Amino acid sequence: MSVFEDFSAWYHGSPLELTVLRAGSMVTPFIGVARAFSHKPSLLSFGDTPDSVKHNGTQPGVLYAIDEGITAADLEILPGTADTHWQTTRDLRLRRLEQVPITDPPQLTEPEIAQMYAQNPEMKTTTGFVSRG
């Protein structure tokens, strides 16, 4: 399990143009995860590392960096998130880094999605399903 002190930079991905990230939003120290979240996916799959993420999102995205200091008190651990993202407890300033094409990171293929559901049939009725590939 990762701890807050392990990370120096924090990111957010969204299809929206933003300058402030509202409390209750998600941040991640993994740039690939933020890129994937920028596409508003309902499914994420990871290989060996969080940056090997694939997604099923359909919207072009924007990658942001958190543009101010963050302390452990600014974040809440979310159970069941594979230690890849945390929820913010206060509003945070954002700095826009770049536009993210829909193919970055790669999208899940239909066979990969079918395999995820075959391995986890209870997840067919949920959103935000994260699977290790």
Residue frames as a rotation matrix with the C-alpha (Angstrom) as fourth column:
MET 1
0.580 0.815 0.000 0.00
0.815 -0.580 0.000 0.00
0.000 0.000 -1.000 0.00
SER 2
-0.287 -0.659 0.695 1.34
0.629 -0.677 -0.382 3.40
0.722 0.327 0.609 -0.94
VAL 3
0.146 0.286 -0.947 1.49
0.897 -0.441 0.005 6.24
-0.416 -0.851 -0.321 1.53
PHE 4
0.934 0.354 -0.042 1.11
0.315 -0.875 -0.369 9.94
-0.167 0.331 -0.929 0.91
GLU 5
0.518 -0.794 -0.317 4.80
-0.386 -0.548 0.742 10.69
-0.763 -0.262 -0.591 1.48
ASP 6
-0.030 -0.535 0.844 5.81
0.555 0.694 0.459 8.41
-0.832 0.482 0.276 -1.42
PHE 7
0.178 0.261 0.949 4.67
0.982 -0.114 -0.153 10.98
0.069 0.958 -0.277 -4.00
SER 8
-0.612 -0.469 -0.636 5.83
0.515 -0.847 0.130 14.47
-0.600 -0.248 0.761 -4.95
ALA 9
-0.886 0.342 -0.312 3.44
-0.463 -0.658 0.594 15.31
-0.002 0.671 0.742 -7.82
TRP 10
-0.466 0.825 0.318 -0.33
0.342 0.500 -0.795 14.87
-0.816 -0.262 -0.516 -8.01
TYR 11
-0.988 0.091 -0.125 -2.53
-0.147 -0.290 0.946 14.86
0.050 0.953 0.300 -11.13
HIS 12
-0.181 0.974 0.139 -6.17
-0.006 0.140 -0.990 15.06
-0.984 -0.180 -0.020 -12.17
GLY 13
-0.985 -0.064 0.157 -7.75
0.152 0.084 0.985 14.17
-0.076 0.994 -0.073 -15.49
SER 14
-0.140 0.972 -0.189 -11.04
0.248 -0.151 -0.957 15.52
-0.959 -0.181 -0.220 -16.81
PRO 15
-0.216 0.125 0.968 -12.74
0.976 0.011 0.216 16.21
0.016 0.992 -0.125 -20.13
LEU 16
0.795 0.606 0.023 -13.57
0.599 -0.792 0.119 19.69
0.090 -0.081 -0.993 -18.75
GLU 17
-0.147 -0.772 0.618 -11.51
0.342 -0.626 -0.701 22.88
0.928 0.108 0.356 -18.77
LEU 18
0.762 0.385 -0.521 -10.85
0.574 -0.029 0.818 23.60
0.300 -0.922 -0.243 -15.09
THR 19
0.039 -0.775 0.631 -8.83
-0.256 -0.618 -0.743 25.95
0.966 -0.132 -0.223 -12.91
VAL 20
-0.408 -0.073 0.910 -9.96
-0.913 0.005 -0.409 24.62
0.025 -0.997 -0.068 -9.50
LEU 21
-0.522 0.224 -0.823 -10.55
0.036 0.970 0.241 21.05
0.852 0.096 -0.514 -8.42
ARG 22
0.176 0.720 0.671 -13.48
-0.736 -0.356 0.576 20.84
0.653 -0.595 0.468 -6.03
ALA 23
-0.586 -0.270 0.764 -13.34
-0.772 0.472 -0.425 18.98
-0.246 -0.839 -0.485 -2.72
GLY 24
0.271 0.666 0.695 -14.49
-0.377 0.738 -0.559 15.39
-0.886 -0.111 0.451 -3.18
SER 25
0.761 -0.084 -0.643 -12.69
-0.633 0.117 -0.765 15.02
0.139 0.990 0.036 -6.53
MET 26
0.863 -0.454 0.221 -10.07
0.381 0.872 0.307 12.40
-0.332 -0.181 0.926 -7.31
VAL 27
0.543 -0.798 -0.263 -6.32
-0.839 -0.504 -0.203 12.94
0.029 0.331 -0.943 -7.59
THR 28
0.947 -0.296 0.123 -3.54
0.293 0.955 0.043 10.49
-0.131 -0.005 0.991 -8.36
PRO 29
0.319 -0.908 -0.270 0.25
-0.440 -0.395 0.807 10.49
-0.839 -0.138 -0.526 -8.27
PHE 30
-0.359 -0.388 0.849 0.22
0.462 0.717 0.523 8.27
-0.811 0.580 -0.078 -11.39
ILE 31
-0.552 0.090 -0.829 0.15
-0.534 -0.802 0.269 10.29
-0.641 0.591 0.490 -14.60
GLY 32
-0.941 0.196 -0.276 -1.18
-0.117 0.578 0.807 7.34
0.318 0.792 -0.521 -16.64
VAL 33
-0.513 0.787 -0.343 -4.14
0.845 0.393 -0.362 6.95
-0.151 -0.476 -0.867 -14.27
ALA 34
-0.255 0.394 -0.883 -4.94
0.083 -0.901 -0.426 10.67
-0.963 -0.182 0.197 -14.54
ARG 35
-0.809 -0.064 -0.584 -4.78
-0.558 -0.229 0.798 10.41
-0.185 0.971 0.149 -18.34
ALA 36
-0.836 0.520 -0.175 -7.20
0.409 0.803 0.433 7.48
0.365 0.291 -0.884 -18.25
PHE 37
-0.321 0.737 -0.595 -9.59
0.788 -0.141 -0.600 9.28
-0.526 -0.661 -0.535 -15.88
SER 38
-0.690 0.030 -0.723 -9.62
-0.240 -0.952 0.189 12.28
-0.683 0.304 0.664 -18.22
HIS 39
-0.871 0.328 -0.365 -11.70
-0.306 0.219 0.927 10.17
0.384 0.919 -0.091 -20.62
LYS 40
-0.232 0.804 0.548 -14.45
-0.960 -0.101 -0.259 9.44
-0.153 -0.586 0.796 -18.01
PRO 41
-0.577 -0.021 -0.816 -14.17
-0.379 0.893 0.245 5.64
0.723 0.450 -0.524 -18.17
SER 42
0.540 0.703 0.463 -16.41
-0.803 0.265 0.534 3.21
0.252 -0.660 0.708 -16.35
LEU 43
0.961 -0.274 0.025 -13.71
0.260 0.935 0.243 0.52
-0.090 -0.227 0.970 -16.51
LEU 44
0.406 -0.913 -0.035 -9.98
-0.903 -0.396 -0.167 0.58
0.139 0.099 -0.985 -15.80
SER 45
0.972 -0.216 -0.096 -7.53
0.225 0.970 0.091 -2.28
0.074 -0.110 0.991 -16.08
PHE 46
0.519 -0.850 0.094 -3.94
-0.836 -0.480 0.267 -2.35
-0.181 -0.217 -0.959 -14.81
GLY 47
0.526 -0.510 -0.681 -1.03
-0.057 0.777 -0.626 -4.55
0.849 0.368 0.380 -15.76
ASP 48
0.083 -0.616 -0.784 1.96
0.845 0.461 -0.272 -4.71
0.529 -0.639 0.559 -13.45
THR 49
-0.788 -0.388 -0.479 1.98
0.582 -0.724 -0.371 -1.00
-0.203 -0.571 0.795 -12.58
PRO 50
0.095 0.868 -0.487 -0.60
0.483 -0.468 -0.740 1.80
-0.870 -0.165 -0.464 -12.33
ASP 51
-0.143 -0.185 -0.972 0.95
-0.587 -0.775 0.234 3.47
-0.797 0.605 0.002 -15.39
SER 52
-0.991 -0.129 0.017 0.09
-0.068 0.625 0.777 0.40
-0.111 0.770 -0.629 -17.51
VAL 53
-0.375 0.927 -0.015 -3.59
0.007 -0.014 -1.000 1.35
-0.927 -0.375 -0.002 -17.28
LYS 54
-0.907 0.328 0.264 -6.16
0.287 0.025 0.957 0.82
0.307 0.944 -0.117 -20.04
HIS 55
-0.680 0.689 -0.252 -9.65
-0.150 -0.467 -0.871 2.36
-0.718 -0.554 0.421 -20.08
ASN 56
-0.450 0.606 0.657 -13.02
0.887 0.392 0.246 2.33
-0.108 0.693 -0.713 -21.84
GLY 57
-0.122 0.379 -0.917 -13.60
0.265 -0.878 -0.398 6.10
-0.956 -0.292 0.007 -21.80
THR 58
0.098 0.298 0.950 -15.01
0.980 0.138 -0.145 7.87
-0.174 0.945 -0.278 -24.83
GLN 59
0.959 0.283 -0.015 -14.28
0.280 -0.953 -0.115 11.58
-0.047 0.106 -0.993 -24.27
PRO 60
0.143 -0.926 0.348 -11.14
0.419 -0.262 -0.869 13.53
0.897 0.270 0.351 -25.17
GLY 61
0.680 0.126 -0.722 -9.46
0.730 -0.023 0.683 14.64
0.069 -0.992 -0.108 -21.98
VAL 62
0.475 -0.570 0.671 -7.29
-0.323 -0.822 -0.469 17.24
0.819 0.007 -0.574 -20.31
LEU 63
0.257 -0.512 -0.819 -4.41
0.819 0.566 -0.097 16.46
0.513 -0.646 0.565 -17.94
TYR 64
0.645 -0.006 0.764 -3.84
-0.307 -0.918 0.251 18.73
0.700 -0.397 -0.594 -14.94
ALA 65
-0.401 -0.710 -0.579 -1.24
0.542 0.325 -0.775 18.99
0.738 -0.625 0.255 -12.18
ILE 66
0.688 0.502 -0.524 -2.21
0.717 -0.359 0.597 20.08
0.112 -0.787 -0.607 -8.70
ASP 67
0.117 -0.619 0.777 -0.71
0.442 -0.668 -0.599 23.57
0.890 0.413 0.196 -8.53
GLU 68
0.269 -0.107 0.957 -0.21
-0.781 -0.606 0.151 23.94
0.564 -0.788 -0.247 -4.78
GLY 69
-0.781 -0.620 0.077 1.14
-0.522 0.579 -0.627 21.97
0.344 -0.530 -0.775 -1.85
ILE 70
0.384 0.857 -0.342 -0.86
-0.445 0.497 0.745 19.01
0.809 -0.134 0.573 -0.60
THR 71
-0.578 -0.480 0.660 -0.68
-0.813 0.275 -0.513 17.48
0.065 -0.833 -0.549 2.86
ALA 72
-0.934 0.220 -0.283 -1.99
0.220 0.975 0.030 14.12
0.283 -0.034 -0.959 4.01
ALA 73
-0.582 0.749 -0.317 -4.94
0.276 -0.185 -0.943 15.97
-0.765 -0.636 -0.099 5.57
ASP 74
-0.376 0.408 -0.832 -6.01
-0.766 -0.642 0.031 17.09
-0.521 0.649 0.554 2.07
LEU 75
-0.421 0.124 -0.898 -6.63
-0.689 0.601 0.406 13.51
0.590 0.790 -0.168 0.91
GLU 76
0.188 0.506 0.842 -8.83
-0.826 0.546 -0.144 10.57
-0.532 -0.668 0.520 1.91
ILE 77
-0.893 -0.448 0.048 -7.93
-0.380 0.805 0.456 6.97
-0.243 0.389 -0.889 1.14
LEU 78
0.120 0.946 -0.303 -10.63
-0.991 0.096 -0.094 5.24
-0.060 0.311 0.948 -0.88
PRO 79
-0.252 -0.177 0.951 -11.05
-0.329 0.940 0.087 1.51
-0.910 -0.291 -0.295 -0.24
GLY 80
0.328 0.414 0.849 -11.11
0.481 0.700 -0.527 -0.67
-0.813 0.581 0.031 -3.33
THR 81
0.914 0.009 -0.405 -9.18
-0.296 -0.668 -0.683 1.73
-0.276 0.744 -0.608 -5.57
ALA 82
0.735 -0.673 0.079 -6.01
0.648 0.664 -0.373 -0.36
0.199 0.326 0.924 -5.80
ASP 83
0.321 -0.595 -0.737 -4.13
0.539 -0.525 0.658 2.54
-0.778 -0.609 0.152 -4.16
THR 84
-0.349 -0.431 0.832 -4.16
0.937 -0.179 0.300 4.43
0.020 0.884 0.466 -7.45
HIS 85
-0.427 0.229 0.875 -6.23
0.159 -0.933 0.322 7.48
0.890 0.276 0.362 -6.53
TRP 86
-0.669 0.138 -0.730 -7.43
0.730 -0.060 -0.681 9.44
-0.138 -0.989 -0.061 -3.52
GLN 87
0.326 0.853 0.408 -10.31
0.807 -0.476 0.349 11.83
0.492 0.216 -0.844 -2.80
THR 88
-0.651 -0.564 0.508 -9.62
0.284 -0.802 -0.526 15.48
0.704 -0.198 0.682 -2.00
THR 89
-0.138 0.577 -0.805 -10.96
0.989 0.042 -0.140 17.07
-0.047 -0.816 -0.576 1.18
ARG 90
0.137 0.171 -0.976 -10.67
0.230 -0.964 -0.136 20.68
-0.964 -0.206 -0.171 -0.01
ASP 91
0.983 0.167 0.074 -10.61
0.123 -0.307 -0.944 22.71
-0.135 0.937 -0.322 -3.23
LEU 92
0.109 -0.993 0.033 -7.21
0.457 0.079 0.886 22.71
-0.883 -0.082 0.463 -4.99
ARG 93
0.387 -0.082 -0.918 -5.72
-0.661 -0.719 -0.215 24.91
-0.643 0.690 -0.332 -7.73
LEU 94
0.548 -0.165 0.820 -4.99
0.519 0.836 -0.179 23.19
-0.656 0.524 0.544 -11.03
ARG 95
-0.129 -0.589 -0.798 -2.44
-0.623 -0.578 0.527 23.83
-0.772 0.565 -0.292 -13.75
ARG 96
0.877 0.480 0.011 -3.39
-0.264 0.502 -0.823 22.61
-0.401 0.720 0.567 -17.23
LEU 97
-0.094 -0.952 0.291 -0.65
-0.155 0.303 0.940 20.40
-0.983 0.043 -0.176 -18.68
GLU 98
-0.884 -0.247 -0.397 -2.02
-0.424 0.067 0.903 19.13
-0.197 0.967 -0.164 -21.99
GLN 99
0.270 0.907 -0.323 -4.87
-0.961 0.230 -0.156 17.79
-0.067 0.353 0.933 -24.08
VAL 100
-0.571 -0.419 0.706 -5.07
-0.447 0.880 0.161 13.99
-0.689 -0.223 -0.690 -23.90
PRO 101
-0.433 0.418 -0.798 -6.14
-0.815 0.196 0.545 12.05
0.385 0.887 0.256 -27.02
ILE 102
0.522 0.800 0.297 -8.71
-0.853 0.479 0.207 9.30
0.024 -0.361 0.932 -26.49
THR 103
0.774 -0.270 -0.573 -6.07
0.011 0.910 -0.414 6.66
0.633 0.314 0.707 -27.32
ASP 104
-0.380 -0.924 0.039 -3.75
0.058 -0.066 -0.996 7.78
0.923 -0.376 0.078 -24.51
PRO 105
-0.589 -0.680 0.436 -3.54
-0.558 0.733 0.389 5.57
-0.584 -0.014 -0.811 -22.57
PRO 106
-0.904 0.208 -0.374 -4.78
-0.222 0.518 0.826 2.69
0.366 0.829 -0.422 -24.76
GLN 107
-0.049 0.964 0.263 -8.44
-0.996 -0.067 0.059 1.79
0.074 -0.259 0.963 -24.72
LEU 108
-0.454 0.043 0.890 -9.67
-0.320 0.924 -0.208 -1.60
-0.831 -0.380 -0.406 -23.59
THR 109
-0.806 0.213 -0.553 -10.69
-0.495 0.271 0.825 -3.90
0.325 0.939 -0.113 -26.42
GLU 110
0.249 0.968 0.020 -14.02
-0.880 0.218 0.421 -5.74
0.404 -0.122 0.907 -26.43
PRO 111
0.372 -0.136 -0.918 -12.28
0.137 0.986 -0.090 -9.10
0.918 -0.092 0.386 -25.73
GLU 112
-0.736 -0.674 -0.062 -10.42
0.200 -0.129 -0.971 -7.53
0.647 -0.727 0.230 -22.77
ILE 113
-0.506 0.649 0.568 -13.68
-0.836 -0.532 -0.137 -6.15
0.213 -0.544 0.811 -21.37
ALA 114
0.494 0.702 -0.513 -15.38
-0.570 0.707 0.419 -9.53
0.656 0.086 0.750 -21.82
GLN 115
-0.066 -0.615 -0.786 -12.51
0.372 0.715 -0.591 -11.22
0.926 -0.331 0.181 -19.99
MET 116
-0.862 -0.221 0.455 -12.74
-0.275 -0.552 -0.788 -8.70
0.425 -0.804 0.415 -17.12
TYR 117
-0.060 0.936 0.347 -16.44
-0.983 -0.117 0.145 -9.44
0.176 -0.332 0.927 -16.68
ALA 118
0.465 0.184 -0.866 -15.91
-0.219 0.972 0.089 -13.19
0.858 0.148 0.492 -17.01
GLN 119
-0.446 -0.740 -0.504 -13.37
0.395 0.342 -0.852 -13.04
0.803 -0.579 0.140 -14.18
ASN 120
-0.956 0.142 -0.257 -15.58
0.169 -0.449 -0.877 -10.72
-0.240 -0.882 0.405 -12.08
PRO 121
-0.549 0.781 0.296 -19.26
0.616 0.139 0.775 -11.31
0.565 0.608 -0.557 -13.03
GLU 122
0.124 0.607 -0.785 -20.53
0.961 -0.271 -0.057 -9.36
-0.247 -0.747 -0.617 -10.01
MET 123
-0.527 -0.457 -0.717 -19.04
0.338 -0.886 0.317 -6.19
-0.780 -0.076 0.621 -11.52
LYS 124
-0.669 0.277 0.690 -21.40
0.716 -0.011 0.698 -6.08
0.201 0.961 -0.191 -14.51
THR 125
0.376 0.916 0.138 -23.82
0.792 -0.395 0.465 -3.87
0.481 -0.066 -0.874 -12.59
THR 126
0.508 -0.261 -0.821 -21.30
0.577 -0.605 0.549 -1.37
-0.640 -0.752 -0.156 -11.16
THR 127
0.840 -0.378 0.389 -19.27
0.118 -0.573 -0.811 1.53
0.530 0.727 -0.436 -12.46
GLY 128
0.485 -0.739 0.468 -15.71
-0.855 -0.513 0.077 2.39
0.183 -0.437 -0.881 -11.62
PHE 129
0.968 -0.111 0.225 -14.63
0.057 0.971 0.232 -1.23
-0.245 -0.212 0.946 -11.92
VAL 130
0.289 -0.944 -0.158 -10.85
-0.956 -0.276 -0.102 -1.56
0.053 0.180 -0.982 -11.59
SER 131
0.984 0.021 0.177 -9.18
-0.028 0.999 0.037 -4.83
-0.176 -0.041 0.984 -12.52
ARG 132
0.008 -1.000 -0.014 -5.61
-0.618 -0.016 0.786 -6.05
-0.786 0.002 -0.618 -12.53
GLY 133
0.496 0.175 -0.851 -4.86
-0.861 0.230 -0.454 -7.40
0.116 0.957 0.265 -16.00
